[in-house]
């Protein structure tokens, strides 16, 4: 069970809050997921599973940037390949 540490942090006029250094150092990421719950804000580190794929590939896969392709017809298939590499 993790121990909860409560601290009072200042917030800028833009809503920025500095996360404690000991917490930031525990995670190999500079991105977080922010979830609002009633009157609380929950911050969870977001770590790409780069051991499986490159960071850019994982970022694209988790992004909605290519969702428009779901509605596009498949123009090519396996029969169009001239040489298989796998």
ChimeraX commands (.cxc) that place a marker at each C-alpha (Angstrom):
marker #1 position 0.00,0.00,0.00 radius 0.5
marker #1 position 1.37,3.38,-0.99 radius 0.5
marker #1 position 1.65,6.18,1.51 radius 0.5
marker #1 position -0.19,9.36,0.57 radius 0.5
marker #1 position 1.83,12.55,0.93 radius 0.5
marker #1 position -0.11,15.77,1.10 radius 0.5
marker #1 position 1.57,19.07,0.33 radius 0.5
marker #1 position 0.33,22.55,-0.42 radius 0.5
marker #1 position 1.54,23.78,-3.81 radius 0.5
marker #1 position 1.15,27.21,-5.35 radius 0.5
marker #1 position -0.76,27.47,-8.61 radius 0.5
marker #1 position -0.01,30.13,-11.23 radius 0.5
marker #1 position -2.68,32.34,-12.75 radius 0.5
marker #1 position -2.57,29.98,-15.77 radius 0.5
marker #1 position -3.31,26.95,-13.56 radius 0.5
marker #1 position 0.21,25.52,-13.63 radius 0.5
marker #1 position 1.39,23.47,-10.67 radius 0.5
marker #1 position 4.89,22.06,-10.17 radius 0.5
marker #1 position 4.80,18.36,-9.39 radius 0.5
marker #1 position 7.19,17.27,-6.63 radius 0.5
marker #1 position 10.65,16.28,-7.93 radius 0.5
marker #1 position 10.68,12.96,-6.08 radius 0.5
marker #1 position 7.46,11.99,-7.89 radius 0.5
marker #1 position 8.65,13.12,-11.35 radius 0.5
marker #1 position 11.91,11.16,-11.02 radius 0.5
marker #1 position 10.03,7.90,-10.44 radius 0.5
marker #1 position 8.72,7.81,-14.01 radius 0.5
marker #1 position 10.52,7.82,-17.36 radius 0.5
marker #1 position 8.11,10.23,-19.01 radius 0.5
marker #1 position 7.33,13.91,-19.35 radius 0.5
marker #1 position 3.65,13.30,-20.13 radius 0.5
marker #1 position 0.75,12.72,-17.78 radius 0.5
marker #1 position -2.93,11.82,-17.99 radius 0.5
marker #1 position -5.12,14.31,-16.14 radius 0.5
marker #1 position -8.54,13.18,-14.95 radius 0.5
marker #1 position -10.96,15.41,-13.09 radius 0.5
marker #1 position -13.14,13.81,-10.43 radius 0.5
marker #1 position -15.67,16.03,-8.73 radius 0.5
marker #1 position -13.45,18.64,-7.06 radius 0.5
marker #1 position -10.20,16.65,-7.40 radius 0.5
marker #1 position -7.64,16.31,-10.17 radius 0.5
marker #1 position -5.89,12.95,-10.57 radius 0.5
marker #1 position -2.52,12.94,-12.37 radius 0.5
marker #1 position -1.16,9.64,-13.68 radius 0.5
marker #1 position 2.16,9.27,-15.50 radius 0.5
marker #1 position 1.76,8.28,-19.16 radius 0.5
marker #1 position 4.59,6.00,-20.26 radius 0.5
marker #1 position 4.71,4.81,-23.87 radius 0.5
marker #1 position 5.45,1.09,-24.13 radius 0.5
marker #1 position 8.51,1.79,-26.27 radius 0.5
marker #1 position 9.94,-1.67,-25.62 radius 0.5
marker #1 position 7.29,-2.96,-28.02 radius 0.5
marker #1 position 7.54,-0.25,-30.67 radius 0.5
marker #1 position 9.25,3.06,-31.25 radius 0.5
marker #1 position 7.86,6.09,-29.44 radius 0.5
marker #1 position 6.54,7.64,-32.65 radius 0.5
marker #1 position 4.76,4.44,-33.68 radius 0.5
marker #1 position 3.14,4.09,-30.26 radius 0.5
marker #1 position 2.17,7.76,-30.21 radius 0.5
marker #1 position 0.51,7.43,-33.63 radius 0.5
marker #1 position -1.27,4.24,-32.61 radius 0.5
marker #1 position -2.68,5.90,-29.49 radius 0.5
marker #1 position -3.65,9.04,-31.38 radius 0.5
marker #1 position -6.89,9.81,-33.17 radius 0.5
marker #1 position -4.90,11.41,-36.00 radius 0.5
marker #1 position -5.45,8.50,-38.38 radius 0.5
marker #1 position -9.06,7.70,-37.46 radius 0.5
marker #1 position -10.22,9.09,-40.81 radius 0.5
marker #1 position -8.62,6.05,-42.49 radius 0.5
marker #1 position -11.15,3.71,-40.87 radius 0.5
marker #1 position -13.79,4.99,-43.30 radius 0.5
marker #1 position -11.51,4.74,-46.35 radius 0.5
marker #1 position -11.66,1.69,-48.62 radius 0.5
marker #1 position -8.67,-0.64,-48.73 radius 0.5
marker #1 position -6.93,0.16,-52.01 radius 0.5
marker #1 position -4.27,-2.51,-51.76 radius 0.5
marker #1 position -4.13,-6.07,-50.50 radius 0.5
marker #1 position -1.65,-8.95,-50.24 radius 0.5
marker #1 position -2.08,-9.82,-53.94 radius 0.5
marker #1 position -0.61,-6.42,-54.85 radius 0.5
marker #1 position 2.72,-7.26,-53.19 radius 0.5
marker #1 position 5.55,-8.09,-55.53 radius 0.5
marker #1 position 7.90,-9.35,-52.83 radius 0.5
marker #1 position 7.21,-10.44,-49.26 radius 0.5
marker #1 position 9.74,-9.39,-46.64 radius 0.5
marker #1 position 8.19,-11.18,-43.69 radius 0.5
marker link #1:1,2 radius 0.2
marker link #1:2,3 radius 0.2
marker link #1:3,4 radius 0.2
marker link #1:4,5 radius 0.2
marker link #1:5,6 radius 0.2
marker link #1:6,7 radius 0.2
marker link #1:7,8 radius 0.2
marker link #1:8,9 radius 0.2
marker link #1:9,10 radius 0.2
marker link #1:10,11 radius 0.2
marker link #1:11,12 radius 0.2
marker link #1:12,13 radius 0.2
marker link #1:13,14 radius 0.2
marker link #1:14,15 radius 0.2
marker link #1:15,16 radius 0.2
marker link #1:16,17 radius 0.2
marker link #1:17,18 radius 0.2
marker link #1:18,19 radius 0.2
marker link #1:19,20 radius 0.2
marker link #1:20,21 radius 0.2
marker link #1:21,22 radius 0.2
marker link #1:22,23 radius 0.2
marker link #1:23,24 radius 0.2
marker link #1:24,25 radius 0.2
marker link #1:25,26 radius 0.2
marker link #1:26,27 radius 0.2
marker link #1:27,28 radius 0.2
marker link #1:28,29 radius 0.2
marker link #1:29,30 radius 0.2
marker link #1:30,31 radius 0.2
marker link #1:31,32 radius 0.2
marker link #1:32,33 radius 0.2
marker link #1:33,34 radius 0.2
marker link #1:34,35 radius 0.2
marker link #1:35,36 radius 0.2
marker link #1:36,37 radius 0.2
marker link #1:37,38 radius 0.2
marker link #1:38,39 radius 0.2
marker link #1:39,40 radius 0.2
marker link #1:40,41 radius 0.2
marker link #1:41,42 radius 0.2
marker link #1:42,43 radius 0.2
marker link #1:43,44 radius 0.2
marker link #1:44,45 radius 0.2
marker link #1:45,46 radius 0.2
marker link #1:46,47 radius 0.2
marker link #1:47,48 radius 0.2
marker link #1:48,49 radius 0.2
marker link #1:49,50 radius 0.2
marker link #1:50,51 radius 0.2
marker link #1:51,52 radius 0.2
marker link #1:52,53 radius 0.2
marker link #1:53,54 radius 0.2
marker link #1:54,55 radius 0.2
marker link #1:55,56 radius 0.2
marker link #1:56,57 radius 0.2
marker link #1:57,58 radius 0.2
marker link #1:58,59 radius 0.2
marker link #1:59,60 radius 0.2
marker link #1:60,61 radius 0.2
marker link #1:61,62 radius 0.2
marker link #1:62,63 radius 0.2
marker link #1:63,64 radius 0.2
marker link #1:64,65 radius 0.2
marker link #1:65,66 radius 0.2
marker link #1:66,67 radius 0.2
marker link #1:67,68 radius 0.2
marker link #1:68,69 radius 0.2
marker link #1:69,70 radius 0.2
marker link #1:70,71 radius 0.2
marker link #1:71,72 radius 0.2
marker link #1:72,73 radius 0.2
marker link #1:73,74 radius 0.2
marker link #1:74,75 radius 0.2
marker link #1:75,76 radius 0.2
marker link #1:76,77 radius 0.2
marker link #1:77,78 radius 0.2
marker link #1:78,79 radius 0.2
marker link #1:79,80 radius 0.2
marker link #1:80,81 radius 0.2
marker link #1:81,82 radius 0.2
marker link #1:82,83 radius 0.2
marker link #1:83,84 radius 0.2
marker link #1:84,85 radius 0.2
marker link #1:85,86 radius 0.2
view
